[in-house]
Every structure is written in structure tokens, then in C-alpha cells.
Amino acid sequence: MATTTSPRSAGGTMKAVLTDGTVVAEAPKDDLISIEGNWYFPPASVDATLLEESPTQYHCPWKGDTQYFSVKAGDDLLQDRAWSYPAPIPTSFERVGEDYTGYVAFWKDVQVVE
């Protein structure tokens, strides 16, 4: 399977937003990294108070072990809606184009918008 990566994109601001409008992450678009169609936010741009580590495990054969997070949405906890690679396989940096250690991606109920 071919992997499409475009490490950086230019211009604007990107946000990871819950359906109620809560901003989970926000950063200049050129600080984000796109890997396989997912936008990864720099760790400092993510509101860590809205994330809770999940016990869910996954190993990507080329990126390494994933740390999943559940996202707090008011009184609800949205299970496994964010993930990160705390210690990616070093050879993946060449494929991605740069070091993405600790960057956080989102899915499902967390919309990434400009």
C-alpha cells in the first residue's frame, strides 16, 4: 500500500475542535505534519487538560507504538479520539520527512478545521 505524506503545508491556522466548539488543539498550519491523511499537531499546541491516556495499544509496522488518548467533552469521555507516537521508529523520520515525536492526531468527533 502506498503511503502519501506531505510533511508541512503553508499558511493559516488549524484547529482540532469538538462538536460543541471546544478547541482541543490550535497551531499555525505550517507547524502541523500530515501523515497518511491525518494532521498531527505539535505537542505544545494541544490542550493536555482535555486528554486522558488510554490503555488501547497499537503497533504500526513503520511508525512504531501508538499512545492513544480519550478526549474530554464536557462530562463525556470520547474514547481513543487522539493518538501520538511517543517514540517513533527512527527510520520513519525519513519517510515522513521530519521528526514527529509526540505530535498528536485526532479523528471521529474531533474535527480538524482551518
C-alpha positions, 0 to 999 in steps of 0.5 A: 500500500502506498503511503502519501505524506506531505510533511508541512503545508503553508499558511493559516491556522488549524484547529482540532475542535469538538462538536460543541466548539471546544478547541482541543488543539490550535497551531499555525498550519505550517507547524502541523505534519500530515501523515497518511491523511491525518494532521498531527499537531505539535505537542505544545499546541494541544490542550493536555487538560482535555486528554486522558491516556488510554490503555488501547495499544497499537503497533504500526509496522513503520511508525512504531507504538501508538499512545492513544488518548480519550478526549474530554467533552464536557462530562463525556469521555470520547474514547481513543479520539487522539493518538501520538507516537511517543517514540517513533521508529527512527527510520520513519523520520525519513519517510515522513520527512521530519521528526514527529515525536509526540505530535498528536492526531485526532479523528471521529468527533474531533474535527480538524478545521482551518 
